[in-house]
Amino acid sequence: MPRSAGLKFVGVREFKGGLTGYLGKGEEVVVTRHGKPIARVVPVEKGSPENLLLEIGMVLKEAGVSREEALRALKAAGKVVYD
């Protein structure tokens, strides 16, 4: 992976030690081991399907809805929509 301007490359140890800081900045980070990329951490974009699912999950958790209850409700809703 060629190094691009604006991309942050960090070693595994540095990333692990500064995880909260890297995640808090909301920037893309390429994690390396022995100088070779092994992972890319990308922030979830506002309005993305991933962000929507995360927000729904937080609301359900705050409401005390279990994962199993949410999955049952989702399955039932799918039957109504697709049957």
ZIKA-V937604 format. One record per pair of residues at least 24 apart in sequence whose C-alpha atoms are under 7 Angstrom apart, sorted by the first residue. I is the first residue (numbers start at 1). J is the second residue. D is the distance in Angstrom with one decimal. If there is no record, write none. Layout:
i: [I	I]
j: [J	J]
d: [D	D]
This chain:
none
